Amino acid sequence: MSRKSPRALAAALTLAATLTGRAALAGPWIPGPGDGVIKPEVRLYAADHHFPSSNFSTSTTRASQLNLNLLRVSGDAGLGSNLSLEYDLRFAQARLSHAGISHTSTGVQDQEIGLNYGLTQTRTFADSLTFNVIFPTGATKPAPALGTGRWAVEPDAQFGLHQGRFTATLITGPRVFLDGGATQLRAELDLSARATRRLSLTGTVFYVSTIQQQHPLPPASQGELYNLLRLGIGARYRLTPTLHPFIEYDSDIAGKGIHAGQRIIAGIAIAY
């Protein structure tokens, strides 16, 4: 795109943020040593609108077309001593189209690995502290970018409640970009209600608010500067005690300086 409109430029700068998203991992309940869960999934994201860059709003304007096909493998592996290893590994194909011209990037994205330490661990309530590191393995150019180009750390507090048919987990904490980047305040609330012996209905609320640093940011970092509210609904089926396929639909409801789109998620949680 040798001649970019302001919308196309904004789309390119915020693409890395759209791709990385939130690492929603296993939650506050710590599996025993040798136990865990692995979740391979496919995410299909599409957007042709953009939230305003000046204020947080539900309004959108037409923008460049962004399509993302993502293979994600996340999970939680028990290490013993109330510790677990969490990971969020991603491979994507991103396509950005504007004025009849399309550019495609394919490869690994930024990867996230962390340690989760359980505090209170009961059947009905759990909490934990997590420290994650985001590795800048995704290419920042040529556009569309697959990563932010910046190392980041994310210390999280996780809380979980389980009562009868209902489960709720909250994951919240800052993501701090270490090399001249921004600080994001991030939170995700996951809800689950068991409808039948095998079927559960799920809901997700994800929110991120960015605190911009005072000094100018290099172009590769500007994709970190966005604000977003995303809602999701889905279902999970207990096929066997170890295999739980799931499907989810997410929609970007409000935001600032980022694409507004929808995505379909399908995968399977494998307990071991």
ZAZA-31470 format. One record per residue (C-alpha): residue number from 0; residue in three letters; y, x, z. Coordinates in steps of 0.001 Angstrom, whole numbers, plus 500000, padded with zeros to 6 digits. Example, Ala and Ser with C-alpha at 12.3 -4.5 7.8 and 13.67 -1.06 7.14 Angstrom:
<rs>
r pos = 0; code = ala; yy = 495500; xx = 512300; zz = 507800
r pos = 1; code = ser; yy = 498940; xx = 513670; zz = 507140
</rs>
This chain:
<rs>
r pos = 0; code = met; yy = 500000; xx = 500000; zz = 500000
r pos = 1; code = ser; yy = 502807; xx = 502156; zz = 498742
r pos = 2; code = arg; yy = 505395; xx = 499394; zz = 499189
r pos = 3; code = lys; yy = 504812; xx = 497516; zz = 502437
r pos = 4; code = ser; yy = 506631; xx = 494380; zz = 503518
r pos = 5; code = pro; yy = 507533; xx = 494180; zz = 507233
r pos = 6; code = arg; yy = 504591; xx = 491806; zz = 507779
r pos = 7; code = ala; yy = 502140; xx = 494161; zz = 506119
r pos = 8; code = leu; yy = 503481; xx = 497087; zz = 508154
r pos = 9; code = ala; yy = 503176; xx = 495128; zz = 511387
r pos = 10; code = ala; yy = 499635; xx = 494177; zz = 510450
r pos = 11; code = ala; yy = 498674; xx = 497798; zz = 509841
r pos = 12; code = leu; yy = 500194; xx = 498960; zz = 513134
r pos = 13; code = thr; yy = 498435; xx = 496300; zz = 515218
r pos = 14; code = leu; yy = 495083; xx = 496452; zz = 513457
r pos = 15; code = ala; yy = 493617; xx = 499034; zz = 515810
r pos = 16; code = ala; yy = 494414; xx = 496780; zz = 518775
r pos = 17; code = thr; yy = 492710; xx = 493844; zz = 517081
r pos = 18; code = leu; yy = 489612; xx = 495935; zz = 516473
r pos = 19; code = thr; yy = 489203; xx = 497387; zz = 519941
r pos = 20; code = gly; yy = 489635; xx = 494180; zz = 521921
r pos = 21; code = arg; yy = 488161; xx = 493890; zz = 525361
r pos = 22; code = ala; yy = 484995; xx = 495564; zz = 526603
r pos = 23; code = ala; yy = 483348; xx = 492624; zz = 528336
r pos = 24; code = leu; yy = 480400; xx = 494317; zz = 529933
r pos = 25; code = ala; yy = 477690; xx = 493213; zz = 532322
r pos = 26; code = gly; yy = 479822; xx = 492180; zz = 535288
r pos = 27; code = pro; yy = 479835; xx = 492740; zz = 539050
r pos = 28; code = trp; yy = 476096; xx = 492308; zz = 539772
r pos = 29; code = ile; yy = 474510; xx = 495778; zz = 539689
r pos = 30; code = pro; yy = 470971; xx = 496003; zz = 538253
r pos = 31; code = gly; yy = 468348; xx = 498019; zz = 540082
r pos = 32; code = pro; yy = 467408; xx = 501541; zz = 538979
r pos = 33; code = gly; yy = 465681; xx = 501377; zz = 535612
r pos = 34; code = asp; yy = 466733; xx = 497762; zz = 535039
r pos = 35; code = gly; yy = 469523; xx = 496516; zz = 532831
r pos = 36; code = val; yy = 470606; xx = 494510; zz = 529816
r pos = 37; code = ile; yy = 471493; xx = 495478; zz = 526253
r pos = 38; code = lys; yy = 473459; xx = 493130; zz = 523986
r pos = 39; code = pro; yy = 473545; xx = 493751; zz = 520246
r pos = 40; code = glu; yy = 475880; xx = 491324; zz = 518504
r pos = 41; code = val; yy = 477748; xx = 490683; zz = 515272
r pos = 42; code = arg; yy = 481426; xx = 489640; zz = 515270
r pos = 43; code = leu; yy = 483114; xx = 488134; zz = 512228
r pos = 44; code = tyr; yy = 486909; xx = 487964; zz = 512539
r pos = 45; code = ala; yy = 489414; xx = 486536; zz = 510043
r pos = 46; code = ala; yy = 493196; xx = 486115; zz = 510229
r pos = 47; code = asp; yy = 496021; xx = 485474; zz = 507787
r pos = 48; code = his; yy = 498775; xx = 484682; zz = 510310
r pos = 49; code = his; yy = 500742; xx = 486862; zz = 512718
r pos = 50; code = phe; yy = 502386; xx = 486215; zz = 516078
r pos = 51; code = pro; yy = 506096; xx = 487147; zz = 516267
r pos = 52; code = ser; yy = 507010; xx = 490686; zz = 517253
r pos = 53; code = ser; yy = 510029; xx = 489612; zz = 519318
r pos = 54; code = asn; yy = 508483; xx = 487260; zz = 521897
r pos = 55; code = phe; yy = 505186; xx = 485925; zz = 523265
r pos = 56; code = ser; yy = 504579; xx = 482649; zz = 521459
r pos = 57; code = thr; yy = 502019; xx = 480218; zz = 520070
r pos = 58; code = ser; yy = 503947; xx = 480069; zz = 516770
r pos = 59; code = thr; yy = 502728; xx = 482123; zz = 513818
r pos = 60; code = thr; yy = 503865; xx = 483097; zz = 510334
r pos = 61; code = arg; yy = 501890; xx = 483897; zz = 507205
r pos = 62; code = ala; yy = 500841; xx = 487535; zz = 507074
r pos = 63; code = ser; yy = 498470; xx = 489904; zz = 505354
r pos = 64; code = gln; yy = 494779; xx = 488914; zz = 505378
r pos = 65; code = leu; yy = 492701; xx = 490755; zz = 507963
r pos = 66; code = asn; yy = 488896; xx = 490587; zz = 507947
r pos = 67; code = leu; yy = 486684; xx = 492445; zz = 510390
r pos = 68; code = asn; yy = 482895; xx = 492630; zz = 510384
r pos = 69; code = leu; yy = 481790; xx = 494290; zz = 513601
r pos = 70; code = leu; yy = 478429; xx = 495431; zz = 514963
r pos = 71; code = arg; yy = 478716; xx = 495848; zz = 518713
r pos = 72; code = val; yy = 476131; xx = 497100; zz = 521207
r pos = 73; code = ser; yy = 477139; xx = 496719; zz = 524856
r pos = 74; code = gly; yy = 475089; xx = 496881; zz = 528013
r pos = 75; code = asp; yy = 474520; xx = 497797; zz = 531608
r pos = 76; code = ala; yy = 471862; xx = 500216; zz = 532929
r pos = 77; code = gly; yy = 471033; xx = 500508; zz = 536630
r pos = 78; code = leu; yy = 471176; xx = 504051; zz = 538023
r pos = 79; code = gly; yy = 470416; xx = 503409; zz = 541695
r pos = 80; code = ser; yy = 472652; xx = 503777; zz = 544769
r pos = 81; code = asn; yy = 474604; xx = 500655; zz = 543679
r pos = 82; code = leu; yy = 475658; xx = 502383; zz = 540446
r pos = 83; code = ser; yy = 475246; xx = 501308; zz = 536844
r pos = 84; code = leu; yy = 476187; xx = 502801; zz = 533486
r pos = 85; code = glu; yy = 478201; xx = 500491; zz = 531217
r pos = 86; code = tyr; yy = 478829; xx = 501036; zz = 527523
r pos = 87; code = asp; yy = 480515; xx = 499347; zz = 524582
r pos = 88; code = leu; yy = 479651; xx = 500922; zz = 521208
r pos = 89; code = arg; yy = 481134; xx = 499625; zz = 517940
r pos = 90; code = phe; yy = 480774; xx = 500065; zz = 514183
r pos = 91; code = ala; yy = 483038; xx = 498066; zz = 511894
r pos = 92; code = gln; yy = 484186; xx = 497299; zz = 508399
r pos = 93; code = ala; yy = 487846; xx = 496273; zz = 508270
r pos = 94; code = arg; yy = 489682; xx = 494953; zz = 505231
r pos = 95; code = leu; yy = 493447; xx = 494458; zz = 505045
r pos = 96; code = ser; yy = 494810; xx = 492578; zz = 502017
r pos = 97; code = his; yy = 498427; xx = 492020; zz = 501019
r pos = 98; code = ala; yy = 500056; xx = 490948; zz = 497735
r pos = 99; code = gly; yy = 496737; xx = 491136; zz = 495916
r pos = 100; code = ile; yy = 495994; xx = 494700; zz = 497078
r pos = 101; code = ser; yy = 493111; xx = 495347; zz = 499500
r pos = 102; code = his; yy = 492178; xx = 498410; zz = 501524
r pos = 103; code = thr; yy = 488862; xx = 498764; zz = 503368
r pos = 104; code = ser; yy = 487728; xx = 501128; zz = 506123
r pos = 105; code = thr; yy = 484157; xx = 501471; zz = 507391
r pos = 106; code = gly; yy = 482885; xx = 503517; zz = 510322
r pos = 107; code = val; yy = 482713; xx = 503873; zz = 514077
r pos = 108; code = gln; yy = 485516; xx = 502519; zz = 516238
r pos = 109; code = asp; yy = 486765; xx = 503773; zz = 519588
r pos = 110; code = gln; yy = 483843; xx = 503787; zz = 522041
r pos = 111; code = glu; yy = 483864; xx = 502913; zz = 525744
r pos = 112; code = ile; yy = 481578; xx = 504231; zz = 528500
r pos = 113; code = gly; yy = 481958; xx = 503784; zz = 532256
r pos = 114; code = leu; yy = 480414; xx = 503714; zz = 535718
r pos = 115; code = asn; yy = 480255; xx = 500535; zz = 537786
r pos = 116; code = tyr; yy = 479909; xx = 500743; zz = 541588
r pos = 117; code = gly; yy = 478783; xx = 497629; zz = 543445
r pos = 118; code = leu; yy = 480456; xx = 496647; zz = 546701
r pos = 119; code = thr; yy = 479303; xx = 493247; zz = 548000
r pos = 120; code = gln; yy = 476059; xx = 492247; zz = 546295
r pos = 121; code = thr; yy = 474635; xx = 488858; zz = 547287
r pos = 122; code = arg; yy = 472985; xx = 486071; zz = 545307
r pos = 123; code = thr; yy = 476154; xx = 483948; zz = 545329
r pos = 124; code = phe; yy = 478924; xx = 486576; zz = 545318
r pos = 125; code = ala; yy = 479369; xx = 490095; zz = 543996
r pos = 126; code = asp; yy = 482208; xx = 492486; zz = 543419
r pos = 127; code = ser; yy = 482385; xx = 495978; zz = 541987
r pos = 128; code = leu; yy = 484717; xx = 498737; zz = 540839
r pos = 129; code = thr; yy = 484425; xx = 500212; zz = 537359
r pos = 130; code = phe; yy = 485939; xx = 503295; zz = 535773
r pos = 131; code = asn; yy = 485767; xx = 503352; zz = 531974
r pos = 132; code = val; yy = 486784; xx = 506014; zz = 529454
r pos = 133; code = ile; yy = 487730; xx = 505037; zz = 525897
r pos = 134; code = phe; yy = 486896; xx = 507776; zz = 523391
r pos = 135; code = pro; yy = 489178; xx = 507925; zz = 520299
r pos = 136; code = thr; yy = 486334; xx = 508184; zz = 517782
r pos = 137; code = gly; yy = 487758; xx = 505615; zz = 515342
r pos = 138; code = ala; yy = 489724; xx = 506972; zz = 512379
r pos = 139; code = thr; yy = 493454; xx = 506149; zz = 512408
r pos = 140; code = lys; yy = 493961; xx = 506688; zz = 508661
r pos = 141; code = pro; yy = 493849; xx = 505795; zz = 505913
r pos = 142; code = ala; yy = 494743; xx = 502197; zz = 506711
r pos = 143; code = pro; yy = 493279; xx = 499988; zz = 507935
r pos = 144; code = ala; yy = 492763; xx = 502038; zz = 511087
r pos = 145; code = leu; yy = 489515; xx = 501848; zz = 513077
r pos = 146; code = gly; yy = 490968; xx = 503256; zz = 516303
r pos = 147; code = thr; yy = 494140; xx = 503976; zz = 518219
r pos = 148; code = gly; yy = 493917; xx = 507776; zz = 518068
r pos = 149; code = arg; yy = 494486; xx = 507993; zz = 521822
r pos = 150; code = trp; yy = 492248; xx = 508683; zz = 524825
r pos = 151; code = ala; yy = 492453; xx = 505948; zz = 527440
r pos = 152; code = val; yy = 491033; xx = 505122; zz = 530868
r pos = 153; code = glu; yy = 490400; xx = 501684; zz = 532284
r pos = 154; code = pro; yy = 489764; xx = 501194; zz = 536035
r pos = 155; code = asp; yy = 488583; xx = 497617; zz = 536606
r pos = 156; code = ala; yy = 487836; xx = 495340; zz = 539529
r pos = 157; code = gln; yy = 485053; xx = 492817; zz = 538873
r pos = 158; code = phe; yy = 484256; xx = 489655; zz = 540827
r pos = 159; code = gly; yy = 481441; xx = 487148; zz = 540425
r pos = 160; code = leu; yy = 480577; xx = 483748; zz = 541899
r pos = 161; code = his; yy = 477284; xx = 481896; zz = 541421
r pos = 162; code = gln; yy = 476692; xx = 478414; zz = 542800
r pos = 163; code = gly; yy = 473932; xx = 476137; zz = 541547
r pos = 164; code = arg; yy = 474371; xx = 475669; zz = 537792
r pos = 165; code = phe; yy = 477731; xx = 477452; zz = 537638
r pos = 166; code = thr; yy = 478672; xx = 481133; zz = 537329
r pos = 167; code = ala; yy = 482140; xx = 482674; zz = 537011
r pos = 168; code = thr; yy = 483058; xx = 486331; zz = 536600
r pos = 169; code = leu; yy = 486484; xx = 487952; zz = 536483
r pos = 170; code = ile; yy = 487152; xx = 491452; zz = 535127
r pos = 171; code = thr; yy = 490688; xx = 492752; zz = 535521
r pos = 172; code = gly; yy = 492556; xx = 496042; zz = 535493
r pos = 173; code = pro; yy = 494890; xx = 498305; zz = 533508
r pos = 174; code = arg; yy = 494106; xx = 500288; zz = 530381
r pos = 175; code = val; yy = 496174; xx = 503474; zz = 530385
r pos = 176; code = phe; yy = 496604; xx = 505480; zz = 527169
r pos = 177; code = leu; yy = 496885; xx = 509106; zz = 528218
r pos = 178; code = asp; yy = 498781; xx = 510752; zz = 525355
r pos = 179; code = gly; yy = 502197; xx = 509143; zz = 525074
r pos = 180; code = gly; yy = 500798; xx = 505648; zz = 524759
r pos = 181; code = ala; yy = 501185; xx = 502415; zz = 526650
r pos = 182; code = thr; yy = 499731; xx = 500727; zz = 529705
r pos = 183; code = gln; yy = 498030; xx = 497362; zz = 529272
r pos = 184; code = leu; yy = 497248; xx = 494857; zz = 532017
r pos = 185; code = arg; yy = 494018; xx = 493125; zz = 530975
r pos = 186; code = ala; yy = 491917; xx = 490290; zz = 532401
r pos = 187; code = glu; yy = 488879; xx = 488337; zz = 531250
r pos = 188; code = leu; yy = 487397; xx = 485251; zz = 532890
r pos = 189; code = asp; yy = 483860; xx = 484272; zz = 531838
r pos = 190; code = leu; yy = 482420; xx = 480881; zz = 532786
r pos = 191; code = ser; yy = 478864; xx = 479583; zz = 532437
r pos = 192; code = ala; yy = 477370; xx = 476178; zz = 533215
r pos = 193; code = arg; yy = 473623; xx = 475557; zz = 532889
r pos = 194; code = ala; yy = 473184; xx = 472325; zz = 530898
r pos = 195; code = thr; yy = 469364; xx = 472342; zz = 530842
r pos = 196; code = arg; yy = 466639; xx = 474627; zz = 532127
r pos = 197; code = arg; yy = 467123; xx = 476888; zz = 529095
r pos = 198; code = leu; yy = 470574; xx = 476108; zz = 527684
r pos = 199; code = ser; yy = 473898; xx = 477235; zz = 529180
r pos = 200; code = leu; yy = 477406; xx = 476472; zz = 527945
r pos = 201; code = thr; yy = 479959; xx = 479276; zz = 528181
r pos = 202; code = gly; yy = 483720; xx = 479728; zz = 528111
r pos = 203; code = thr; yy = 485974; xx = 482786; zz = 527987
r pos = 204; code = val; yy = 489661; xx = 483397; zz = 528708
r pos = 205; code = phe; yy = 491036; xx = 486813; zz = 527717
r pos = 206; code = tyr; yy = 494619; xx = 487936; zz = 528359
r pos = 207; code = val; yy = 496386; xx = 491247; zz = 527806
r pos = 208; code = ser; yy = 500003; xx = 492165; zz = 528527
r pos = 209; code = thr; yy = 501422; xx = 495522; zz = 527431
r pos = 210; code = ile; yy = 503977; xx = 497638; zz = 529280
r pos = 211; code = gln; yy = 505714; xx = 499835; zz = 526715
r pos = 212; code = gln; yy = 506737; xx = 503355; zz = 527664
r pos = 213; code = gln; yy = 510415; xx = 504254; zz = 527405
r pos = 214; code = his; yy = 510035; xx = 507054; zz = 524836
r pos = 215; code = pro; yy = 509179; xx = 506339; zz = 521165
r pos = 216; code = leu; yy = 505526; xx = 506186; zz = 520244
r pos = 217; code = pro; yy = 503940; xx = 507873; zz = 517228
r pos = 218; code = pro; yy = 502698; xx = 505466; zz = 514525
r pos = 219; code = ala; yy = 499028; xx = 505859; zz = 515525
r pos = 220; code = ser; yy = 499881; xx = 504607; zz = 519024
r pos = 221; code = gln; yy = 501955; xx = 501599; zz = 518021
r pos = 222; code = gly; yy = 498847; xx = 499497; zz = 517538
r pos = 223; code = glu; yy = 498471; xx = 499574; zz = 521329
r pos = 224; code = leu; yy = 501606; xx = 497479; zz = 521800
r pos = 225; code = tyr; yy = 500580; xx = 493851; zz = 521721
r pos = 226; code = asn; yy = 500166; xx = 490814; zz = 523956
r pos = 227; code = leu; yy = 497446; xx = 488214; zz = 523473
r pos = 228; code = leu; yy = 495830; xx = 485100; zz = 524920
r pos = 229; code = arg; yy = 492399; xx = 484277; zz = 523472
r pos = 230; code = leu; yy = 490081; xx = 481383; zz = 524357
r pos = 231; code = gly; yy = 486399; xx = 481089; zz = 523534
r pos = 232; code = ile; yy = 483534; xx = 478609; zz = 523841
r pos = 233; code = gly; yy = 479850; xx = 479190; zz = 523261
r pos = 234; code = ala; yy = 476237; xx = 478642; zz = 524220
r pos = 235; code = arg; yy = 473393; xx = 480808; zz = 525469
r pos = 236; code = tyr; yy = 469680; xx = 479948; zz = 525231
r pos = 237; code = arg; yy = 466938; xx = 481334; zz = 527492
r pos = 238; code = leu; yy = 464251; xx = 481904; zz = 524889
r pos = 239; code = thr; yy = 462114; xx = 484000; zz = 527267
r pos = 240; code = pro; yy = 462867; xx = 485627; zz = 530636
r pos = 241; code = thr; yy = 464030; xx = 488728; zz = 528746
r pos = 242; code = leu; yy = 465527; xx = 487312; zz = 525524
r pos = 243; code = his; yy = 468747; xx = 485258; zz = 525639
r pos = 244; code = pro; yy = 470336; xx = 484603; zz = 522214
r pos = 245; code = phe; yy = 473972; xx = 483457; zz = 522257
r pos = 246; code = ile; yy = 476750; xx = 482275; zz = 519956
r pos = 247; code = glu; yy = 480511; xx = 481995; zz = 520570
r pos = 248; code = tyr; yy = 483676; xx = 480875; zz = 518806
r pos = 249; code = asp; yy = 486972; xx = 482524; zz = 519790
r pos = 250; code = ser; yy = 490533; xx = 481653; zz = 518789
r pos = 251; code = asp; yy = 493776; xx = 483572; zz = 519344
r pos = 252; code = ile; yy = 496061; xx = 481012; zz = 521038
r pos = 253; code = ala; yy = 499255; xx = 482937; zz = 521782
r pos = 254; code = gly; yy = 500507; xx = 486443; zz = 521335
r pos = 255; code = lys; yy = 503188; xx = 488944; zz = 520434
r pos = 256; code = gly; yy = 503000; xx = 491546; zz = 517681
r pos = 257; code = ile; yy = 499385; xx = 490961; zz = 516644
r pos = 258; code = his; yy = 497347; xx = 488966; zz = 514135
r pos = 259; code = ala; yy = 496422; xx = 485369; zz = 515008
r pos = 260; code = gly; yy = 492879; xx = 484590; zz = 513949
r pos = 261; code = gln; yy = 489433; xx = 483296; zz = 514830
r pos = 262; code = arg; yy = 486024; xx = 484909; zz = 515172
r pos = 263; code = ile; yy = 482366; xx = 483982; zz = 515352
r pos = 264; code = ile; yy = 480087; xx = 486012; zz = 517640
r pos = 265; code = ala; yy = 476286; xx = 485899; zz = 517498
r pos = 266; code = gly; yy = 473837; xx = 488134; zz = 519323
r pos = 267; code = ile; yy = 471072; xx = 488430; zz = 521860
r pos = 268; code = ala; yy = 470980; xx = 489709; zz = 525441
r pos = 269; code = ile; yy = 467819; xx = 491690; zz = 526143
r pos = 270; code = ala; yy = 466952; xx = 492210; zz = 529805
r pos = 271; code = tyr; yy = 464601; xx = 495017; zz = 530827
</rs>
